[in-house]
Amino acid sequence: MTVNEGLRAMAGFFVLLSLALGTWVHPGWYLFTAFVGFNLLQSAFTRWCPAMAILKRIGFREEAPREKVSA
């Protein structure tokens, strides 16, 4: 699994978890959903996310560079 795939899986898990906790435990958990969404948005522009550094450290591989297809 690559870092990008791991990041998407982690974000999806945390969004679903925080939605469940917000529904069944306390609505304050919805703020965590907003936090995850904000981090995804800022990483789209800065190309940096703290979770990516963690995933790299635990062994997720970088994506291989894509080859250009000549027409």
Sequence and secondary structure as in RCSB ss.txt:
>XXXX:A:sequence
MTVNEGLRAMAGFFVLLSLALGTWVHPGWYLFTAFVGFNLLQSAFTRWCPAMAILKRIGFREEAPREKVSA
>XXXX:A:secstr
 BHHHHHHHHHHHHHHHHHHHHHHT GGGHHHHHHHHHHHHHHHHHS  HHHHHHHHTT B          
